[in-house]
Amino acid sequence: MTTLLQVDFDFTGPFGKEMSTMLIGLAESINNEPGLIWKIWTENPKEQLGGGVYLFESEAYAQAYLTMHAARLKEMGVKEIRGNIFEINLPLSTINNAPLDNAARNEVIKDEQ
């Protein structure tokens, strides 16, 4: 079942354009993670937070990524990583135009039958 992963952590920057330039390689490498459908990068300079919202093909892929990513962040000096895994309510998310892949949309159709 398609699964959402939300991660955030204390982050002092860089933010914005500088972050975009500095982390291109990391962003490109994330596309190769098993089961990843998409990622939305999140940043909050005012609260000094970084993170992301990810859509994975399954909870197992999301959990494996969270374990790997938390270890990577700790190696970079991040002390506290908050990661939450969520099931998606597909019928309601579809009503609100969630950017779901075809596999997730097919789950909605299958559940309605």
MODELLER restraints for C-alpha pairs under 7 A, 6 or more apart:
rsr = mdl.restraints
at = mdl.atoms
rsr.add(forms.Gaussian(group=physical.xy_distance, feature=features.Distance(at['CA:1:A'], at['CA:57:A']), mean=6.40, stdev=0.5))
rsr.add(forms.Gaussian(group=physical.xy_distance, feature=features.Distance(at['CA:1:A'], at['CA:58:A']), mean=5.08, stdev=0.5))
rsr.add(forms.Gaussian(group=physical.xy_distance, feature=features.Distance(at['CA:2:A'], at['CA:55:A']), mean=6.99, stdev=0.5))
rsr.add(forms.Gaussian(group=physical.xy_distance, feature=features.Distance(at['CA:2:A'], at['CA:56:A']), mean=5.81, stdev=0.5))
rsr.add(forms.Gaussian(group=physical.xy_distance, feature=features.Distance(at['CA:2:A'], at['CA:57:A']), mean=4.63, stdev=0.5))
rsr.add(forms.Gaussian(group=physical.xy_distance, feature=features.Distance(at['CA:2:A'], at['CA:58:A']), mean=5.00, stdev=0.5))
rsr.add(forms.Gaussian(group=physical.xy_distance, feature=features.Distance(at['CA:2:A'], at['CA:104:A']), mean=6.06, stdev=0.5))
rsr.add(forms.Gaussian(group=physical.xy_distance, feature=features.Distance(at['CA:3:A'], at['CA:55:A']), mean=5.81, stdev=0.5))
rsr.add(forms.Gaussian(group=physical.xy_distance, feature=features.Distance(at['CA:3:A'], at['CA:56:A']), mean=5.24, stdev=0.5))
rsr.add(forms.Gaussian(group=physical.xy_distance, feature=features.Distance(at['CA:3:A'], at['CA:57:A']), mean=6.29, stdev=0.5))
rsr.add(forms.Gaussian(group=physical.xy_distance, feature=features.Distance(at['CA:3:A'], at['CA:58:A']), mean=5.33, stdev=0.5))
rsr.add(forms.Gaussian(group=physical.xy_distance, feature=features.Distance(at['CA:3:A'], at['CA:59:A']), mean=5.42, stdev=0.5))
rsr.add(forms.Gaussian(group=physical.xy_distance, feature=features.Distance(at['CA:3:A'], at['CA:62:A']), mean=6.87, stdev=0.5))
rsr.add(forms.Gaussian(group=physical.xy_distance, feature=features.Distance(at['CA:3:A'], at['CA:86:A']), mean=5.99, stdev=0.5))
rsr.add(forms.Gaussian(group=physical.xy_distance, feature=features.Distance(at['CA:3:A'], at['CA:87:A']), mean=5.24, stdev=0.5))
rsr.add(forms.Gaussian(group=physical.xy_distance, feature=features.Distance(at['CA:3:A'], at['CA:88:A']), mean=6.28, stdev=0.5))
rsr.add(forms.Gaussian(group=physical.xy_distance, feature=features.Distance(at['CA:4:A'], at['CA:54:A']), mean=5.66, stdev=0.5))
rsr.add(forms.Gaussian(group=physical.xy_distance, feature=features.Distance(at['CA:4:A'], at['CA:55:A']), mean=4.70, stdev=0.5))
rsr.add(forms.Gaussian(group=physical.xy_distance, feature=features.Distance(at['CA:4:A'], at['CA:56:A']), mean=6.30, stdev=0.5))
rsr.add(forms.Gaussian(group=physical.xy_distance, feature=features.Distance(at['CA:4:A'], at['CA:85:A']), mean=5.79, stdev=0.5))
rsr.add(forms.Gaussian(group=physical.xy_distance, feature=features.Distance(at['CA:4:A'], at['CA:86:A']), mean=5.12, stdev=0.5))
rsr.add(forms.Gaussian(group=physical.xy_distance, feature=features.Distance(at['CA:4:A'], at['CA:87:A']), mean=6.37, stdev=0.5))
rsr.add(forms.Gaussian(group=physical.xy_distance, feature=features.Distance(at['CA:4:A'], at['CA:88:A']), mean=6.78, stdev=0.5))
rsr.add(forms.Gaussian(group=physical.xy_distance, feature=features.Distance(at['CA:5:A'], at['CA:53:A']), mean=5.75, stdev=0.5))
rsr.add(forms.Gaussian(group=physical.xy_distance, feature=features.Distance(at['CA:5:A'], at['CA:54:A']), mean=5.03, stdev=0.5))
rsr.add(forms.Gaussian(group=physical.xy_distance, feature=features.Distance(at['CA:5:A'], at['CA:55:A']), mean=6.38, stdev=0.5))
rsr.add(forms.Gaussian(group=physical.xy_distance, feature=features.Distance(at['CA:5:A'], at['CA:62:A']), mean=6.18, stdev=0.5))
rsr.add(forms.Gaussian(group=physical.xy_distance, feature=features.Distance(at['CA:5:A'], at['CA:83:A']), mean=6.94, stdev=0.5))
rsr.add(forms.Gaussian(group=physical.xy_distance, feature=features.Distance(at['CA:5:A'], at['CA:84:A']), mean=5.73, stdev=0.5))
rsr.add(forms.Gaussian(group=physical.xy_distance, feature=features.Distance(at['CA:5:A'], at['CA:85:A']), mean=4.58, stdev=0.5))
rsr.add(forms.Gaussian(group=physical.xy_distance, feature=features.Distance(at['CA:5:A'], at['CA:86:A']), mean=6.33, stdev=0.5))
rsr.add(forms.Gaussian(group=physical.xy_distance, feature=features.Distance(at['CA:6:A'], at['CA:52:A']), mean=5.99, stdev=0.5))
rsr.add(forms.Gaussian(group=physical.xy_distance, feature=features.Distance(at['CA:6:A'], at['CA:53:A']), mean=4.55, stdev=0.5))
rsr.add(forms.Gaussian(group=physical.xy_distance, feature=features.Distance(at['CA:6:A'], at['CA:54:A']), mean=6.40, stdev=0.5))
rsr.add(forms.Gaussian(group=physical.xy_distance, feature=features.Distance(at['CA:6:A'], at['CA:83:A']), mean=5.64, stdev=0.5))
rsr.add(forms.Gaussian(group=physical.xy_distance, feature=features.Distance(at['CA:6:A'], at['CA:84:A']), mean=5.21, stdev=0.5))
rsr.add(forms.Gaussian(group=physical.xy_distance, feature=features.Distance(at['CA:6:A'], at['CA:85:A']), mean=6.48, stdev=0.5))
rsr.add(forms.Gaussian(group=physical.xy_distance, feature=features.Distance(at['CA:7:A'], at['CA:51:A']), mean=5.21, stdev=0.5))
rsr.add(forms.Gaussian(group=physical.xy_distance, feature=features.Distance(at['CA:7:A'], at['CA:52:A']), mean=5.39, stdev=0.5))
rsr.add(forms.Gaussian(group=physical.xy_distance, feature=features.Distance(at['CA:7:A'], at['CA:53:A']), mean=6.44, stdev=0.5))
rsr.add(forms.Gaussian(group=physical.xy_distance, feature=features.Distance(at['CA:7:A'], at['CA:82:A']), mean=5.55, stdev=0.5))
rsr.add(forms.Gaussian(group=physical.xy_distance, feature=features.Distance(at['CA:7:A'], at['CA:83:A']), mean=4.37, stdev=0.5))
rsr.add(forms.Gaussian(group=physical.xy_distance, feature=features.Distance(at['CA:7:A'], at['CA:84:A']), mean=6.49, stdev=0.5))
rsr.add(forms.Gaussian(group=physical.xy_distance, feature=features.Distance(at['CA:8:A'], at['CA:49:A']), mean=6.62, stdev=0.5))
rsr.add(forms.Gaussian(group=physical.xy_distance, feature=features.Distance(at['CA:8:A'], at['CA:50:A']), mean=5.59, stdev=0.5))
rsr.add(forms.Gaussian(group=physical.xy_distance, feature=features.Distance(at['CA:8:A'], at['CA:51:A']), mean=4.10, stdev=0.5))
rsr.add(forms.Gaussian(group=physical.xy_distance, feature=features.Distance(at['CA:8:A'], at['CA:52:A']), mean=6.54, stdev=0.5))
rsr.add(forms.Gaussian(group=physical.xy_distance, feature=features.Distance(at['CA:8:A'], at['CA:81:A']), mean=6.17, stdev=0.5))
rsr.add(forms.Gaussian(group=physical.xy_distance, feature=features.Distance(at['CA:8:A'], at['CA:82:A']), mean=5.36, stdev=0.5))
rsr.add(forms.Gaussian(group=physical.xy_distance, feature=features.Distance(at['CA:8:A'], at['CA:83:A']), mean=6.66, stdev=0.5))
rsr.add(forms.Gaussian(group=physical.xy_distance, feature=features.Distance(at['CA:9:A'], at['CA:49:A']), mean=5.61, stdev=0.5))
rsr.add(forms.Gaussian(group=physical.xy_distance, feature=features.Distance(at['CA:9:A'], at['CA:50:A']), mean=5.60, stdev=0.5))
rsr.add(forms.Gaussian(group=physical.xy_distance, feature=features.Distance(at['CA:9:A'], at['CA:51:A']), mean=6.19, stdev=0.5))
rsr.add(forms.Gaussian(group=physical.xy_distance, feature=features.Distance(at['CA:9:A'], at['CA:80:A']), mean=6.09, stdev=0.5))
rsr.add(forms.Gaussian(group=physical.xy_distance, feature=features.Distance(at['CA:9:A'], at['CA:81:A']), mean=4.89, stdev=0.5))
rsr.add(forms.Gaussian(group=physical.xy_distance, feature=features.Distance(at['CA:9:A'], at['CA:82:A']), mean=6.12, stdev=0.5))
rsr.add(forms.Gaussian(group=physical.xy_distance, feature=features.Distance(at['CA:10:A'], at['CA:48:A']), mean=5.85, stdev=0.5))
rsr.add(forms.Gaussian(group=physical.xy_distance, feature=features.Distance(at['CA:10:A'], at['CA:49:A']), mean=4.66, stdev=0.5))
rsr.add(forms.Gaussian(group=physical.xy_distance, feature=features.Distance(at['CA:10:A'], at['CA:50:A']), mean=6.37, stdev=0.5))
rsr.add(forms.Gaussian(group=physical.xy_distance, feature=features.Distance(at['CA:11:A'], at['CA:48:A']), mean=5.14, stdev=0.5))
rsr.add(forms.Gaussian(group=physical.xy_distance, feature=features.Distance(at['CA:11:A'], at['CA:49:A']), mean=4.76, stdev=0.5))
rsr.add(forms.Gaussian(group=physical.xy_distance, feature=features.Distance(at['CA:11:A'], at['CA:50:A']), mean=5.35, stdev=0.5))
rsr.add(forms.Gaussian(group=physical.xy_distance, feature=features.Distance(at['CA:12:A'], at['CA:48:A']), mean=5.32, stdev=0.5))
rsr.add(forms.Gaussian(group=physical.xy_distance, feature=features.Distance(at['CA:15:A'], at['CA:43:A']), mean=6.92, stdev=0.5))
rsr.add(forms.Gaussian(group=physical.xy_distance, feature=features.Distance(at['CA:15:A'], at['CA:45:A']), mean=6.60, stdev=0.5))
rsr.add(forms.Gaussian(group=physical.xy_distance, feature=features.Distance(at['CA:34:A'], at['CA:61:A']), mean=6.57, stdev=0.5))
rsr.add(forms.Gaussian(group=physical.xy_distance, feature=features.Distance(at['CA:35:A'], at['CA:56:A']), mean=5.27, stdev=0.5))
rsr.add(forms.Gaussian(group=physical.xy_distance, feature=features.Distance(at['CA:35:A'], at['CA:57:A']), mean=5.03, stdev=0.5))
rsr.add(forms.Gaussian(group=physical.xy_distance, feature=features.Distance(at['CA:35:A'], at['CA:61:A']), mean=5.54, stdev=0.5))
rsr.add(forms.Gaussian(group=physical.xy_distance, feature=features.Distance(at['CA:36:A'], at['CA:55:A']), mean=6.22, stdev=0.5))
rsr.add(forms.Gaussian(group=physical.xy_distance, feature=features.Distance(at['CA:36:A'], at['CA:56:A']), mean=4.59, stdev=0.5))
rsr.add(forms.Gaussian(group=physical.xy_distance, feature=features.Distance(at['CA:36:A'], at['CA:57:A']), mean=6.49, stdev=0.5))
rsr.add(forms.Gaussian(group=physical.xy_distance, feature=features.Distance(at['CA:37:A'], at['CA:55:A']), mean=5.39, stdev=0.5))
rsr.add(forms.Gaussian(group=physical.xy_distance, feature=features.Distance(at['CA:37:A'], at['CA:56:A']), mean=5.37, stdev=0.5))
rsr.add(forms.Gaussian(group=physical.xy_distance, feature=features.Distance(at['CA:37:A'], at['CA:57:A']), mean=6.72, stdev=0.5))
rsr.add(forms.Gaussian(group=physical.xy_distance, feature=features.Distance(at['CA:38:A'], at['CA:54:A']), mean=5.77, stdev=0.5))
rsr.add(forms.Gaussian(group=physical.xy_distance, feature=features.Distance(at['CA:38:A'], at['CA:55:A']), mean=5.40, stdev=0.5))
rsr.add(forms.Gaussian(group=physical.xy_distance, feature=features.Distance(at['CA:39:A'], at['CA:52:A']), mean=6.61, stdev=0.5))
rsr.add(forms.Gaussian(group=physical.xy_distance, feature=features.Distance(at['CA:39:A'], at['CA:53:A']), mean=5.63, stdev=0.5))
rsr.add(forms.Gaussian(group=physical.xy_distance, feature=features.Distance(at['CA:39:A'], at['CA:54:A']), mean=4.31, stdev=0.5))
rsr.add(forms.Gaussian(group=physical.xy_distance, feature=features.Distance(at['CA:39:A'], at['CA:55:A']), mean=6.43, stdev=0.5))
rsr.add(forms.Gaussian(group=physical.xy_distance, feature=features.Distance(at['CA:40:A'], at['CA:52:A']), mean=5.48, stdev=0.5))
rsr.add(forms.Gaussian(group=physical.xy_distance, feature=features.Distance(at['CA:40:A'], at['CA:53:A']), mean=5.12, stdev=0.5))
rsr.add(forms.Gaussian(group=physical.xy_distance, feature=features.Distance(at['CA:40:A'], at['CA:54:A']), mean=6.35, stdev=0.5))
rsr.add(forms.Gaussian(group=physical.xy_distance, feature=features.Distance(at['CA:41:A'], at['CA:51:A']), mean=6.16, stdev=0.5))
rsr.add(forms.Gaussian(group=physical.xy_distance, feature=features.Distance(at['CA:41:A'], at['CA:52:A']), mean=4.38, stdev=0.5))
rsr.add(forms.Gaussian(group=physical.xy_distance, feature=features.Distance(at['CA:41:A'], at['CA:53:A']), mean=6.56, stdev=0.5))
rsr.add(forms.Gaussian(group=physical.xy_distance, feature=features.Distance(at['CA:42:A'], at['CA:50:A']), mean=5.81, stdev=0.5))
rsr.add(forms.Gaussian(group=physical.xy_distance, feature=features.Distance(at['CA:42:A'], at['CA:51:A']), mean=5.02, stdev=0.5))
rsr.add(forms.Gaussian(group=physical.xy_distance, feature=features.Distance(at['CA:42:A'], at['CA:52:A']), mean=4.90, stdev=0.5))
rsr.add(forms.Gaussian(group=physical.xy_distance, feature=features.Distance(at['CA:43:A'], at['CA:49:A']), mean=5.75, stdev=0.5))
rsr.add(forms.Gaussian(group=physical.xy_distance, feature=features.Distance(at['CA:43:A'], at['CA:50:A']), mean=4.48, stdev=0.5))
rsr.add(forms.Gaussian(group=physical.xy_distance, feature=features.Distance(at['CA:43:A'], at['CA:51:A']), mean=6.30, stdev=0.5))
rsr.add(forms.Gaussian(group=physical.xy_distance, feature=features.Distance(at['CA:44:A'], at['CA:50:A']), mean=6.36, stdev=0.5))
rsr.add(forms.Gaussian(group=physical.xy_distance, feature=features.Distance(at['CA:56:A'], at['CA:62:A']), mean=5.75, stdev=0.5))
rsr.add(forms.Gaussian(group=physical.xy_distance, feature=features.Distance(at['CA:66:A'], at['CA:83:A']), mean=6.88, stdev=0.5))
rsr.add(forms.Gaussian(group=physical.xy_distance, feature=features.Distance(at['CA:70:A'], at['CA:81:A']), mean=6.37, stdev=0.5))
rsr.add(forms.Gaussian(group=physical.xy_distance, feature=features.Distance(at['CA:90:A'], at['CA:108:A']), mean=5.83, stdev=0.5))
rsr.add(forms.Gaussian(group=physical.xy_distance, feature=features.Distance(at['CA:91:A'], at['CA:108:A']), mean=5.89, stdev=0.5))
